[in-house]
Each structure stands twice: as C-alpha cells, then as structure tokens.
C-alpha cells in the first residue's frame, strides 16, 4: 500500500488515478479517502486525481499523542503528499475539516496551489459559536473514547446537516455511515482535540484571506447552516474567490449531490487551467449601487 512520509514521521496512505494536471482531495472529519471515490472516478479521466487518508485515519498512521494533530499539521500533510509524488503545484479541494486544511494550505504554501476549492467550511467559526464549538469537541472525544466508534457513528451520521444526504440517497448514506464506523476512535478523538477544537476562527484570519491570490472556489450547501455566514465572509475577503451554493443540500455535498459538485468544480478547474479565472475588480466594493457617487 502506498504511503507518503511526513516530516514528523507519520505515514499517510494515498491513492491516485489518471494523468495530467494534479488535483488532490482532502476529506472531512466523518469521511476518509474513500469519500472522494465519485470525484476520483470523474476527475481521473482528465486529471491526475489524488486522495489520501489524514493522519489518524487508517490505513494512515494513528499517532497516539494528540499533540501530533493540529491545523498546521493538516495543511502541511497536503504538502507531504505532493512532495512524495514530486508534484510542484496542484489544485487542492477539501471538504469541511479538509476545507479548513485546504484554506490553511493556501496560507502556508501559496506557491504550491494552482487553485483552492474550500467546500463546507466554517462550522464553529462564528465568534459567538466558539465556546459551544469547543465544548462540543470535548463531548465528541468523550463519546468516542467511552462508547467506541460504531456507537458514535450511529449518532453522528444523523446530524442536522447530514439528514439531507440520507433522504436523497439512502444507499449512499448507508455506505457513508458504515465507513465512518470503521474509523479509529483514538484517531478521531485526537483529531478533535488537536486539530478541530484548536483551529483558529475564520473571523480571525481575514488578513491572511485578503492576501490570498490563488483562484479560490467557496462551495457550500444551502442547508449547511453553520457554513453559510463563514462562506460569505470568505467570499467578501478573498479577492480571487467565487462562491457557489448548492440548492437543497447539506454538509456532505460531494456525496449527497456528486454530479452537481463535479460539474461546479470541473467548470472552476477548467477556467483556472485556461488562465481565465478573474481577480475581483475593486470597483465591485463601491459604496454606491449605481456608481454615481
């Protein structure tokens, strides 16, 4: 099984298919490398498509110490995969936890990103949600370590922004839920403690966002309630960004509506590859709606 080695000695399992311009997919907390199968099949026809399991998610290594997990590590692990594969620059697409990692990859390694797709990103980011978000992370850790992964998955999979997936595609949802139950309870708990709970709020990163120049697509479901306001914040702040809202969709948008997701992402990548992705005209922020003042 292929693995890339990080600078702190963690082995990350990856898969790749196709050839051409690289695009790497970064999964969410409740997913793993298998969550991107629909994108690997679709984009592997035209791109060198890569997915990987984050640290803490077998068959990647599961470090036992929560100190081995952080938002910075999550971003740098993307770079570790690219370095291992001798890829200079790639399109990077991440969902939720992977969306945060993708955004921070743009901050930390801007010269390595052809583009960024930041999807389903923003849960817990709003200033008034920070304390409840951190408390929820502690509750998740306690449930994982006390009840185990299967019991946790049985509850977590039916969250308010995932029931949309269950209603649309019961069979796909059952596969998602089963794969979640197969994760490492320790790896998931450490991910919550070191990466999720401690990640900075997007509202404290506006200077970094304003400095981004990589073409950026912000993608969210219109029923992914915690991510809607943060998505607008990113759109307002990142000058090279566009936002697309997928109708009647919750959080797990690449699984819930794969054709729509692939179409939106594919159009974005094609524009970037053609050199046609714009940077926002400063006049778009004029105080007057008519431009007459």
Backbone as CSV, one residue per row, in Angstrom:
resi,resn,N_x,N_y,N_z,CA_x,CA_y,CA_z,C_x,C_y,C_z
1,UNK,0.848,-1.197,0.000,0.000,0.000,0.000,0.880,1.243,0.000
2,UNK,0.587,2.219,-0.874,1.454,3.399,-0.969,1.242,4.363,0.191
3,UNK,2.318,4.843,0.749,2.289,5.817,1.831,3.317,6.909,1.566
4,UNK,2.980,8.125,1.974,3.934,9.226,1.984,4.347,9.474,3.434
5,UNK,5.584,9.896,3.640,6.111,10.131,4.981,6.159,11.628,5.250
6,UNK,5.574,12.057,6.383,5.602,13.462,6.764,6.912,13.787,7.475
7,UNK,7.143,15.071,7.704,8.399,15.464,8.351,8.450,15.056,9.819
8,UNK,7.313,14.697,10.418,7.342,14.206,11.794,7.159,12.691,11.857
9,UNK,7.375,12.011,10.728,7.443,10.561,10.726,6.122,9.830,10.637
10,UNK,5.039,10.514,10.266,3.729,9.876,10.124,3.546,9.433,8.674
11,UNK,3.083,8.209,8.498,2.851,7.673,7.157,1.401,7.924,6.751
12,UNK,1.228,8.534,5.581,-0.098,8.866,5.064,-0.400,8.005,3.843
13,UNK,-1.482,7.260,3.918,-1.912,6.427,2.799,-2.561,7.304,1.731
14,UNK,-2.249,7.013,0.467,-2.848,7.780,-0.628,-3.191,6.861,-1.787
15,UNK,-4.069,7.365,-2.644,-4.414,6.704,-3.895,-4.363,7.736,-5.002
16,UNK,-4.058,7.304,-6.222,-4.062,8.214,-7.360,-4.518,7.480,-8.606
17,UNK,-5.073,8.262,-9.536,-5.537,7.699,-10.799,-5.470,8.797,-11.859
18,UNK,-5.210,8.395,-13.096,-5.201,9.344,-14.200,-3.869,10.038,-14.385
19,UNK,-3.867,10.983,-15.286,-2.644,11.727,-15.598,-3.025,13.146,-15.990
20,UNK,-2.025,14.007,-15.998,-2.264,15.401,-16.354,-2.053,16.318,-15.171
21,UNK,-2.784,17.415,-15.151,-2.674,18.387,-14.071,-3.170,17.751,-12.775
22,UNK,-2.419,17.847,-11.670,-2.824,17.178,-10.432,-3.957,17.918,-9.711
23,UNK,-4.882,17.151,-9.148,-5.893,17.671,-8.229,-5.948,16.727,-7.042
24,UNK,-5.803,17.274,-5.839,-5.760,16.460,-4.620,-6.983,16.770,-3.776
25,UNK,-7.620,15.716,-3.238,-8.845,15.831,-2.479,-8.565,15.553,-0.999
26,UNK,-9.118,16.410,-0.125,-8.830,16.374,1.309,-10.157,16.172,2.051
27,UNK,-10.271,15.083,2.803,-11.569,14.669,3.325,-11.964,15.371,4.617
28,UNK,-13.233,15.192,4.974,-13.810,15.774,6.192,-13.575,14.876,7.397
29,UNK,-14.000,15.363,8.585,-13.813,14.609,9.819,-14.515,13.256,9.762
30,UNK,-15.744,13.216,9.248,-16.513,11.978,9.224,-16.230,11.125,7.997
31,UNK,-15.342,11.579,7.124,-15.009,10.829,5.926,-13.593,10.285,5.974
32,UNK,-13.147,9.769,4.847,-11.764,9.362,4.672,-11.479,9.377,3.176
33,UNK,-10.386,8.785,2.751,-10.022,8.846,1.333,-11.103,8.243,0.442
34,UNK,-11.888,7.312,0.975,-12.933,6.665,0.184,-14.087,7.608,-0.124
35,UNK,-14.222,8.682,0.664,-15.308,9.632,0.453,-15.235,10.311,-0.908
36,UNK,-14.069,10.307,-1.515,-13.856,11.005,-2.779,-13.921,10.071,-3.982
37,UNK,-14.446,8.867,-3.814,-14.449,7.915,-4.918,-15.171,8.471,-6.151
38,UNK,-16.301,9.149,-5.939,-17.019,9.733,-7.071,-16.224,10.792,-7.799
39,UNK,-15.390,11.518,-7.064,-14.534,12.529,-7.692,-13.303,11.878,-8.330
40,UNK,-12.777,10.850,-7.704,-11.627,10.154,-8.287,-11.999,9.540,-9.634
41,UNK,-13.168,8.937,-9.713,-13.602,8.344,-10.977,-13.848,9.418,-12.034
42,UNK,-14.476,10.509,-11.619,-14.824,11.572,-12.576,-13.588,12.341,-13.044
43,UNK,-12.809,12.852,-12.103,-11.685,13.709,-12.475,-10.467,12.909,-12.915
44,UNK,-10.418,11.628,-12.548,-9.323,10.787,-13.020,-9.324,10.585,-14.523
45,UNK,-10.412,10.938,-15.179,-10.474,10.835,-16.638,-9.715,11.962,-17.329
46,UNK,-9.545,13.087,-16.598,-8.927,14.266,-17.222,-7.761,14.834,-16.430
47,UNK,-7.618,14.410,-15.186,-6.604,14.947,-14.293,-5.844,13.803,-13.627
48,UNK,-4.746,14.148,-12.988,-4.083,13.221,-12.078,-4.750,13.419,-10.724
49,UNK,-5.701,12.571,-10.393,-6.522,12.727,-9.199,-5.928,11.942,-8.034
50,UNK,-5.870,12.592,-6.879,-5.224,12.018,-5.697,-6.142,12.202,-4.498
51,UNK,-6.307,11.168,-3.715,-6.970,11.280,-2.414,-6.086,10.596,-1.371
52,UNK,-6.253,10.970,-0.125,-5.440,10.356,0.928,-6.215,10.342,2.232
53,UNK,-5.788,9.477,3.124,-6.362,9.393,4.468,-5.529,10.264,5.405
54,UNK,-6.183,11.185,6.079,-5.480,12.064,7.013,-4.855,11.258,8.152
55,UNK,-3.884,11.854,8.803,-3.317,11.200,9.999,-4.453,10.912,10.979
56,UNK,-4.397,9.728,11.582,-5.466,9.313,12.479,-6.539,8.483,11.805
57,UNK,-6.416,8.328,10.483,-7.421,7.598,9.713,-6.744,6.432,8.994
58,UNK,-6.861,5.209,9.516,-6.266,4.061,8.827,-6.795,3.958,7.390
59,UNK,-5.919,3.523,6.466,-4.616,2.902,6.671,-3.440,3.874,6.842
60,UNK,-3.711,5.174,7.053,-2.646,6.066,7.501,-2.335,5.769,8.961
61,UNK,-1.188,6.248,9.428,-0.818,6.047,10.825,-1.772,6.789,11.759
62,UNK,-1.892,6.259,12.977,-2.716,6.882,14.012,-1.802,7.255,15.179
63,UNK,-1.200,8.450,15.158,-0.366,8.859,16.296,-1.175,8.841,17.595
64,UNK,-0.563,8.348,18.660,-1.282,8.181,19.924,-1.400,9.471,20.718
65,UNK,-0.520,10.436,20.437,-0.499,11.688,21.185,-1.269,12.753,20.415
66,UNK,-2.208,13.415,21.079,-2.998,14.464,20.424,-2.125,15.629,19.958
67,UNK,-0.933,15.774,20.543,-0.024,16.828,20.119,0.492,16.655,18.704
68,UNK,0.306,15.466,18.134,0.726,15.218,16.755,-0.309,15.702,15.742
69,UNK,-1.414,16.252,16.221,-2.502,16.712,15.361,-2.686,18.212,15.546
70,UNK,-2.784,18.946,14.448,-3.046,20.376,14.522,-3.505,20.871,13.160
71,UNK,-4.027,22.093,13.144,-4.437,22.671,11.864,-3.240,22.862,10.947
72,UNK,-2.117,23.288,11.503,-0.914,23.462,10.697,-0.440,22.117,10.139
73,UNK,-0.469,21.075,10.974,-0.079,19.748,10.502,-0.984,19.294,9.363
74,UNK,-2.286,19.546,9.504,-3.229,19.130,8.468,-2.897,19.785,7.127
75,UNK,-2.529,21.060,7.158,-2.149,21.747,5.924,-0.829,21.222,5.386
76,UNK,0.124,21.001,6.273,1.439,20.532,5.839,1.397,19.092,5.338
77,UNK,0.408,18.314,5.797,0.283,16.945,5.299,-0.100,16.923,3.825
78,UNK,-0.849,17.920,3.376,-1.128,18.030,1.934,0.189,18.197,1.178
79,UNK,1.040,19.060,1.691,2.345,19.284,1.066,3.169,17.999,1.073
80,UNK,3.082,17.220,2.156,3.854,15.982,2.237,3.459,15.018,1.126
81,UNK,2.171,14.937,0.840,1.718,14.081,-0.259,2.271,14.589,-1.585
82,UNK,2.175,15.891,-1.816,2.677,16.463,-3.079,4.180,16.257,-3.204
83,UNK,4.908,16.468,-2.120,6.360,16.273,-2.156,6.706,14.822,-2.495
84,UNK,6.010,13.899,-1.862,6.271,12.483,-2.097,6.038,12.112,-3.556
85,UNK,5.047,12.729,-4.169,4.701,12.414,-5.560,5.431,13.314,-6.564
86,UNK,6.373,14.125,-6.070,7.147,15.038,-6.922,6.247,15.976,-7.718
87,UNK,5.221,16.468,-7.052,4.288,17.414,-7.669,4.616,18.812,-7.164
88,UNK,4.909,19.704,-8.088,5.261,21.072,-7.723,4.039,21.864,-7.292
89,UNK,2.970,21.814,-8.121,1.759,22.575,-7.828,0.547,21.723,-8.187
90,UNK,-0.540,21.941,-7.449,-1.747,21.150,-7.687,-2.978,21.985,-7.359
91,UNK,-4.099,21.600,-7.962,-5.398,22.056,-7.481,-5.675,21.316,-6.181
92,UNK,-6.179,22.020,-5.179,-6.457,21.408,-3.876,-7.931,21.617,-3.554
93,UNK,-8.619,20.522,-3.259,-10.054,20.575,-2.967,-10.317,19.861,-1.653
94,UNK,-10.896,20.569,-0.688,-11.170,19.967,0.603,-12.575,20.264,1.077
95,UNK,-13.136,19.335,1.834,-14.477,19.482,2.392,-14.400,19.535,3.908
96,UNK,-15.076,20.531,4.503,-15.214,20.649,5.949,-13.843,20.705,6.626
97,UNK,-13.486,19.724,7.447,-12.140,19.688,8.016,-11.098,19.797,6.919
98,UNK,-11.341,19.126,5.798,-10.446,19.234,4.649,-10.488,20.591,3.993
99,UNK,-11.639,21.282,4.094,-11.720,22.649,3.579,-10.868,23.602,4.391
100,UNK,-10.896,23.449,5.714,-10.013,24.244,6.569,-8.546,23.954,6.218
101,UNK,-8.208,22.674,6.054,-6.831,22.329,5.704,-6.439,22.930,4.372
102,UNK,-7.366,22.923,3.416,-7.099,23.500,2.097,-6.849,24.996,2.198
103,UNK,-7.680,25.704,2.954,-7.502,27.141,3.129,-6.154,27.441,3.782
104,UNK,-5.815,26.695,4.825,-4.535,26.920,5.510,-3.355,26.503,4.628
105,UNK,-3.547,25.530,3.767,-2.505,25.204,2.786,-2.239,26.421,1.901
106,UNK,-3.296,27.112,1.499,-3.118,28.339,0.717,-2.365,29.411,1.468
107,UNK,-2.598,29.502,2.785,-1.863,30.466,3.602,-0.386,30.085,3.719
108,UNK,-0.128,28.813,3.997,1.205,28.354,4.360,2.073,28.030,3.144
109,UNK,1.460,27.608,2.051,2.221,27.168,0.879,1.597,27.730,-0.407
110,UNK,1.477,29.044,-0.508,0.770,29.629,-1.649,1.399,29.305,-2.999
111,UNK,2.697,29.046,-3.009,3.376,28.746,-4.263,3.094,27.331,-4.756
112,UNK,2.426,26.518,-3.934,2.161,25.130,-4.312,0.720,24.919,-4.798
113,UNK,-0.102,25.950,-4.729,-1.521,25.809,-5.060,-1.834,26.404,-6.425
114,UNK,-2.286,25.564,-7.355,-2.845,26.071,-8.607,-4.189,26.732,-8.342
115,UNK,-4.956,26.147,-7.439,-6.241,26.700,-7.026,-6.639,26.054,-5.719
116,UNK,-7.668,26.633,-5.090,-8.215,26.112,-3.847,-9.724,25.988,-3.990
117,UNK,-10.272,24.843,-3.651,-11.721,24.687,-3.512,-11.996,24.424,-2.044
118,UNK,-12.609,25.388,-1.389,-12.870,25.326,0.042,-14.362,25.044,0.208
119,UNK,-14.707,23.796,0.485,-16.106,23.369,0.497,-16.568,23.036,1.911
120,UNK,-17.813,23.369,2.209,-18.393,23.014,3.503,-17.558,23.464,4.678
121,UNK,-17.019,24.656,4.598,-16.034,25.125,5.582,-16.633,26.241,6.432
122,UNK,-16.519,26.111,7.759,-16.942,27.211,8.610,-17.605,26.820,9.909
123,UNK,-17.824,25.515,10.135,-18.518,25.113,11.360,-17.726,25.555,12.586
124,UNK,-18.410,26.246,13.489,-17.782,26.714,14.717,-16.951,27.974,14.569
125,UNK,-16.953,28.561,13.368,-16.063,29.697,13.124,-16.621,31.019,13.619
126,UNK,-17.943,31.156,13.644,-18.528,32.434,14.035,-18.186,32.749,15.495
127,UNK,-17.873,34.017,15.791,-17.375,34.371,17.132,-18.265,33.892,18.270
128,UNK,-19.577,33.973,18.117,-20.469,33.572,19.197,-20.659,32.062,19.293
129,UNK,-20.037,31.320,18.358,-20.146,29.862,18.370,-18.874,29.190,18.897
130,UNK,-17.852,29.968,19.214,-16.563,29.373,19.556,-16.623,28.542,20.842
131,UNK,-17.229,29.069,21.882,-17.287,28.330,23.153,-18.131,27.070,23.012
132,UNK,-19.343,27.155,22.420,-20.107,25.913,22.217,-19.383,24.909,21.322
133,UNK,-18.670,25.401,20.320,-17.940,24.510,19.415,-16.861,23.738,20.164
134,UNK,-16.113,24.418,21.014,-15.053,23.752,21.763,-15.645,22.753,22.772
135,UNK,-16.773,23.108,23.371,-17.433,22.183,24.294,-17.939,20.951,23.544
136,UNK,-18.437,21.166,22.341,-18.901,20.037,21.534,-17.750,19.108,21.178
137,UNK,-16.590,19.678,20.887,-15.421,18.851,20.588,-15.080,17.954,21.781
138,UNK,-15.134,18.502,22.982,-14.867,17.695,24.173,-15.903,16.580,24.322
139,UNK,-17.170,16.889,24.027,-18.220,15.880,24.134,-18.015,14.765,23.109
140,UNK,-17.571,15.136,21.913,-17.291,14.136,20.878,-16.162,13.216,21.325
141,UNK,-15.118,13.794,21.881,-13.984,12.989,22.352,-14.440,12.019,23.436
142,UNK,-15.224,12.505,24.362,-15.709,11.637,25.445,-16.544,10.494,24.891
143,UNK,-17.408,10.776,23.921,-18.250,9.739,23.326,-17.412,8.710,22.581
144,UNK,-16.415,9.190,21.846,-15.567,8.279,21.090,-14.807,7.327,22.010
145,UNK,-14.239,7.866,23.061,-13.395,7.050,23.940,-14.201,6.192,24.907
146,UNK,-15.438,6.593,25.174,-16.281,5.829,26.104,-17.120,4.783,25.377
147,UNK,-17.763,5.202,24.286,-18.741,4.338,23.615,-18.168,3.594,22.414
148,UNK,-17.073,4.086,21.858,-16.490,3.457,20.689,-17.004,4.040,19.386
149,UNK,-16.352,3.643,18.303,-16.597,4.260,17.003,-17.973,3.919,16.434
150,UNK,-18.398,2.678,16.564,-19.672,2.272,15.960,-20.842,3.018,16.590
151,UNK,-20.846,3.115,17.918,-21.930,3.828,18.597,-21.894,5.316,18.251
152,UNK,-20.692,5.873,18.176,-20.562,7.276,17.809,-21.103,7.521,16.400
153,UNK,-20.741,6.661,15.452,-21.173,6.827,14.066,-22.689,6.753,13.951
154,UNK,-23.307,5.893,14.738,-24.757,5.734,14.677,-25.478,7.031,15.027
155,UNK,-24.870,7.868,15.870,-25.468,9.156,16.235,-24.989,10.275,15.321
156,UNK,-23.687,10.350,15.116,-23.098,11.485,14.402,-23.569,11.564,12.952
157,UNK,-23.762,10.418,12.326,-24.141,10.396,10.908,-25.487,11.044,10.649
158,UNK,-26.328,11.143,11.690,-27.681,11.665,11.508,-27.800,13.120,11.979
159,UNK,-26.713,13.868,11.910,-26.735,15.268,12.305,-27.629,16.106,11.415
160,UNK,-27.956,17.343,11.836,-28.930,18.171,11.118,-28.496,18.612,9.728
161,UNK,-27.207,18.539,9.421,-26.769,18.894,8.067,-26.371,17.659,7.253
162,UNK,-26.731,16.475,7.757,-26.460,15.228,7.030,-27.742,14.463,6.689
163,UNK,-28.842,14.818,7.332,-30.105,14.126,7.040,-30.552,14.355,5.599
164,UNK,-30.092,15.450,4.979,-30.419,15.708,3.578,-29.842,14.602,2.686
165,UNK,-28.638,14.165,3.007,-27.988,13.070,2.277,-28.787,11.780,2.457
166,UNK,-29.189,11.506,3.694,-29.954,10.288,3.975,-31.256,10.263,3.189
167,UNK,-31.930,11.414,3.102,-33.211,11.470,2.404,-33.046,11.277,0.896
168,UNK,-31.984,11.821,0.322,-31.781,11.744,-1.128,-31.267,10.393,-1.582
169,UNK,-30.350,9.836,-0.814,-29.621,8.653,-1.273,-29.415,7.694,-0.106
170,UNK,-30.446,6.945,0.276,-30.310,6.048,1.440,-29.171,5.047,1.300
171,UNK,-28.955,4.547,0.097,-27.893,3.559,-0.090,-26.515,4.205,0.077
172,UNK,-26.321,5.358,-0.542,-25.056,6.073,-0.385,-24.823,6.485,1.058
173,UNK,-25.886,6.901,1.735,-25.769,7.296,3.136,-25.368,6.104,4.001
174,UNK,-25.925,4.930,3.711,-25.580,3.730,4.485,-24.104,3.387,4.333
175,UNK,-23.565,3.566,3.129,-22.137,3.318,2.908,-21.304,4.322,3.695
176,UNK,-21.693,5.604,3.632,-21.004,6.643,4.393,-20.990,6.314,5.887
177,UNK,-22.142,5.914,6.415,-22.262,5.619,7.842,-21.415,4.414,8.226
178,UNK,-21.392,3.403,7.394,-20.586,2.219,7.675,-19.098,2.546,7.654
179,UNK,-18.682,3.352,6.686,-17.274,3.732,6.618,-16.873,4.571,7.827
180,UNK,-17.762,5.440,8.280,-17.486,6.220,9.488,-17.283,5.298,10.689
181,UNK,-18.089,4.257,10.783,-17.983,3.328,11.899,-16.679,2.542,11.888
182,UNK,-16.011,2.492,10.747,-14.759,1.753,10.616,-13.535,2.574,11.007
183,UNK,-13.719,3.854,11.309,-12.584,4.703,11.658,-11.995,4.337,13.013
184,UNK,-10.819,4.856,13.284,-10.174,4.682,14.576,-10.780,5.655,15.586
185,UNK,-11.281,5.140,16.700,-11.815,6.016,17.741,-10.713,6.914,18.305
186,UNK,-9.525,6.356,18.515,-8.415,7.161,19.032,-8.002,8.228,18.034
187,UNK,-7.878,7.857,16.761,-7.504,8.830,15.745,-8.525,9.932,15.616
188,UNK,-9.810,9.577,15.661,-10.865,10.587,15.566,-10.869,11.497,16.793
189,UNK,-10.675,10.917,17.978,-10.626,11.726,19.195,-9.443,12.692,19.175
190,UNK,-8.285,12.205,18.768,-7.107,13.074,18.705,-7.256,14.154,17.639
191,UNK,-7.942,13.824,16.545,-8.215,14.830,15.514,-9.084,15.939,16.083
192,UNK,-10.098,15.556,16.864,-10.938,16.566,17.503,-10.135,17.434,18.464
193,UNK,-9.304,16.809,19.283,-8.560,17.551,20.307,-7.496,18.460,19.710
194,UNK,-6.708,17.922,18.779,-5.558,18.667,18.294,-5.829,19.553,17.105
195,UNK,-6.755,19.141,16.270,-6.996,19.867,15.019,-8.296,20.667,15.063
196,UNK,-9.415,19.981,15.287,-10.707,20.639,15.222,-10.886,21.676,16.340
197,UNK,-10.736,21.243,17.574,-11.000,22.121,18.715,-10.096,23.341,18.736
198,UNK,-8.849,23.186,18.317,-7.865,24.264,18.451,-7.704,25.120,17.187
199,UNK,-8.444,24.815,16.142,-8.245,25.603,14.922,-8.739,27.032,15.135
200,UNK,-8.054,28.009,14.552,-8.466,29.404,14.735,-9.758,29.702,13.989
201,UNK,-10.496,30.660,14.483,-11.713,31.086,13.809,-11.384,31.754,12.478
202,UNK,-12.204,31.511,11.475,-12.030,32.191,10.188,-12.107,33.707,10.353
203,UNK,-12.866,34.145,11.345,-13.048,35.582,11.556,-11.785,36.240,12.105
204,UNK,-10.806,35.437,12.524,-9.519,35.956,12.973,-8.447,35.822,11.890
205,UNK,-8.851,35.411,10.699,-7.895,35.142,9.619,-8.153,36.008,8.392
206,UNK,-8.811,37.130,8.585,-9.182,37.947,7.425,-7.958,38.556,6.736
207,UNK,-6.911,38.871,7.489,-5.706,39.417,6.852,-5.068,38.375,5.946
208,UNK,-5.014,37.134,6.415,-4.452,36.056,5.598,-5.319,35.807,4.366
209,UNK,-6.635,35.861,4.533,-7.530,35.664,3.390,-7.354,36.777,2.355
210,UNK,-7.259,37.995,2.821,-7.126,39.132,1.902,-5.845,39.053,1.090
211,UNK,-4.842,38.354,1.615,-3.557,38.239,0.916,-3.530,37.067,-0.064
212,UNK,-4.549,36.219,-0.060,-4.564,35.072,-0.970,-4.716,35.535,-2.414
213,UNK,-3.940,34.937,-3.290,-4.061,35.246,-4.715,-4.431,34.024,-5.543
214,UNK,-4.367,32.832,-4.971,-4.727,31.625,-5.715,-6.210,31.658,-6.055
215,UNK,-6.592,31.257,-7.259,-8.019,31.147,-7.582,-8.715,30.270,-6.546
216,UNK,-9.826,30.764,-6.008,-10.483,30.080,-4.895,-11.972,29.954,-5.153
217,UNK,-12.464,28.728,-5.026,-13.898,28.461,-5.111,-14.397,28.101,-3.723
218,UNK,-15.398,28.829,-3.243,-16.044,28.542,-1.977,-17.362,27.849,-2.310
219,UNK,-17.538,26.667,-1.776,-18.670,25.834,-2.166,-19.398,25.354,-0.911
220,UNK,-20.717,25.513,-0.883,-21.474,25.120,0.306,-22.880,24.709,-0.077
221,UNK,-23.500,23.889,0.769,-24.907,23.570,0.616,-25.763,24.619,1.282
222,UNK,-26.967,24.867,0.736,-27.798,25.927,1.299,-28.480,25.514,2.605
223,UNK,-28.390,24.243,2.989,-28.875,23.813,4.293,-27.718,23.410,5.218
224,UNK,-26.515,23.804,4.858,-25.368,23.626,5.748,-25.266,24.906,6.577
225,UNK,-26.214,25.030,7.504,-26.437,26.296,8.191,-25.187,26.898,8.823
226,UNK,-24.344,26.131,9.522,-23.195,26.750,10.185,-22.141,27.284,9.220
227,UNK,-22.222,26.886,7.945,-21.180,27.277,6.993,-21.587,28.425,6.075
228,UNK,-22.851,28.855,6.122,-23.311,29.872,5.181,-22.683,31.237,5.448
229,UNK,-22.756,31.713,6.693,-22.161,33.016,7.005,-20.640,33.006,6.820
230,UNK,-19.916,31.976,7.283,-18.480,31.931,7.016,-18.143,31.893,5.525
231,UNK,-18.989,31.239,4.715,-18.749,31.229,3.269,-18.831,32.634,2.700
232,UNK,-19.797,33.418,3.158,-19.909,34.807,2.696,-18.716,35.637,3.176
233,UNK,-18.252,35.374,4.394,-17.049,36.064,4.883,-15.872,35.794,3.959
234,UNK,-15.665,34.527,3.594,-14.552,34.198,2.710,-14.719,34.855,1.343
235,UNK,-15.948,34.862,0.826,-16.196,35.489,-0.472,-15.876,36.976,-0.420
236,UNK,-16.300,37.645,0.624,-16.036,39.077,0.736,-14.555,39.378,0.886
237,UNK,-13.811,38.476,1.512,-12.449,38.783,1.942,-11.386,38.318,0.957
238,UNK,-11.588,37.180,0.310,-10.581,36.640,-0.612,-10.799,37.249,-1.995
239,UNK,-9.882,38.064,-2.493,-10.125,38.793,-3.743,-10.187,37.912,-4.984
240,UNK,-9.665,36.709,-4.907,-9.655,35.807,-6.057,-10.726,34.729,-5.942
241,UNK,-11.778,35.007,-5.154,-12.740,33.956,-4.843,-14.078,34.146,-5.542
242,UNK,-14.774,33.021,-5.685,-16.177,32.991,-6.081,-16.880,32.039,-5.132
243,UNK,-18.185,32.203,-5.011,-18.964,31.326,-4.144,-20.064,30.670,-4.957
244,UNK,-20.292,29.398,-4.687,-21.392,28.663,-5.306,-22.145,27.934,-4.202
245,UNK,-23.455,28.101,-4.189,-24.311,27.494,-3.176,-25.168,26.424,-3.843
246,UNK,-25.057,25.205,-3.354,-25.769,24.082,-3.942,-27.152,23.965,-3.301
247,UNK,-28.225,24.000,-4.098,-29.580,24.051,-3.540,-30.021,22.741,-2.904
248,UNK,-30.768,22.880,-1.805,-31.338,21.741,-1.086,-30.269,20.719,-0.695
249,UNK,-29.121,21.220,-0.288,-28.000,20.354,0.079,-27.524,20.684,1.484
250,UNK,-27.065,19.648,2.176,-26.492,19.816,3.494,-24.985,19.888,3.450
251,UNK,-24.340,19.148,4.339,-22.896,19.297,4.543,-22.053,18.410,3.626
252,UNK,-22.491,17.179,3.419,-21.650,16.209,2.713,-21.904,16.295,1.216
253,UNK,-21.644,17.460,0.650,-22.135,17.783,-0.693,-21.515,16.937,-1.794
254,UNK,-20.275,16.521,-1.657,-19.668,15.722,-2.730,-20.281,14.337,-2.814
255,UNK,-20.850,13.850,-1.701,-21.536,12.563,-1.681,-23.034,12.726,-1.939
256,UNK,-23.595,13.769,-1.399,-25.039,13.983,-1.489,-25.484,14.333,-2.909
257,UNK,-24.710,15.153,-3.589,-25.052,15.586,-4.950,-23.786,15.556,-5.805
258,UNK,-23.251,14.351,-6.071,-21.935,14.255,-6.719,-21.880,14.858,-8.120
259,UNK,-22.936,14.701,-8.907,-22.879,15.254,-10.264,-22.826,16.769,-10.228
260,UNK,-23.647,17.394,-9.373,-23.628,18.846,-9.260,-22.276,19.321,-8.746
261,UNK,-21.767,18.643,-7.736,-20.465,19.001,-7.181,-19.386,18.913,-8.257
262,UNK,-19.370,17.801,-8.994,-18.342,17.608,-10.020,-18.466,18.638,-11.134
263,UNK,-19.689,18.973,-11.507,-19.887,19.963,-12.571,-19.367,21.334,-12.150
264,UNK,-19.691,21.743,-10.919,-19.249,23.061,-10.445,-17.728,23.097,-10.318
265,UNK,-17.172,22.058,-9.689,-15.719,22.010,-9.530,-15.024,21.908,-10.878
266,UNK,-15.555,21.091,-11.784,-14.936,20.926,-13.092,-14.907,22.215,-13.886
267,UNK,-15.988,22.996,-13.827,-16.016,24.282,-14.526,-14.988,25.241,-13.944
268,UNK,-14.876,25.237,-12.614,-13.871,26.071,-11.942,-12.461,25.692,-12.383
269,UNK,-12.133,24.403,-12.350,-10.794,23.965,-12.734,-10.494,24.304,-14.193
270,UNK,-11.489,24.150,-15.060,-11.277,24.461,-16.482,-10.971,25.933,-16.679
271,UNK,-11.656,26.804,-15.954,-11.377,28.241,-16.075,-9.975,28.575,-15.566
272,UNK,-9.604,27.961,-14.462,-8.262,28.206,-13.921,-7.206,27.709,-14.902
273,UNK,-7.383,26.499,-15.414,-6.393,25.916,-16.326,-6.265,26.722,-17.608
274,UNK,-7.345,27.391,-18.003,-7.318,28.217,-19.212,-6.791,29.620,-18.944
275,UNK,-6.452,29.913,-17.680,-5.972,31.256,-17.340,-7.061,32.298,-17.375
276,UNK,-8.316,31.882,-17.165,-9.454,32.782,-17.303,-10.130,33.110,-15.968
277,UNK,-9.505,32.708,-14.849,-10.129,32.984,-13.559,-9.804,34.410,-13.128
278,UNK,-10.809,35.236,-12.821,-10.548,36.651,-12.529,-10.207,36.922,-11.074
279,UNK,-9.604,38.062,-10.851,-9.491,38.642,-9.518,-10.518,39.756,-9.432
280,UNK,-11.150,39.898,-8.285,-12.248,40.852,-8.149,-11.822,42.281,-8.503
281,UNK,-12.637,42.934,-9.294,-12.446,44.348,-9.621,-12.733,45.169,-8.370
282,UNK,-11.803,46.028,-7.925,-12.041,46.828,-6.712,-13.307,47.659,-6.787
283,UNK,-13.747,47.988,-7.992,-14.964,48.786,-8.130,-16.201,48.037,-7.654
284,UNK,-16.085,46.709,-7.485,-17.224,45.925,-7.008,-17.586,46.268,-5.576
285,UNK,-16.680,46.968,-4.867,-16.943,47.360,-3.488,-17.336,48.826,-3.377
286,UNK,-17.745,49.446,-4.477,-18.157,50.849,-4.430,-19.333,51.023,-3.473
287,UNK,-19.341,52.150,-2.764,-20.389,52.397,-1.775,-21.747,52.587,-2.435
288,UNK,-21.740,53.156,-3.629,-22.996,53.411,-4.316,-23.344,52.238,-5.226
289,UNK,-24.594,51.808,-5.207,-25.033,50.716,-6.052,-25.050,51.114,-7.516
290,UNK,-25.165,52.402,-7.803,-25.224,52.864,-9.192,-23.880,53.308,-9.727
291,UNK,-22.922,53.539,-8.817,-21.618,54.047,-9.249,-21.640,55.533,-9.533
292,UNK,-22.728,56.223,-9.139,-22.861,57.640,-9.453,-22.267,58.531,-8.376
293,UNK,-21.801,57.966,-7.286,-21.186,58.792,-6.237,-19.684,58.613,-6.249
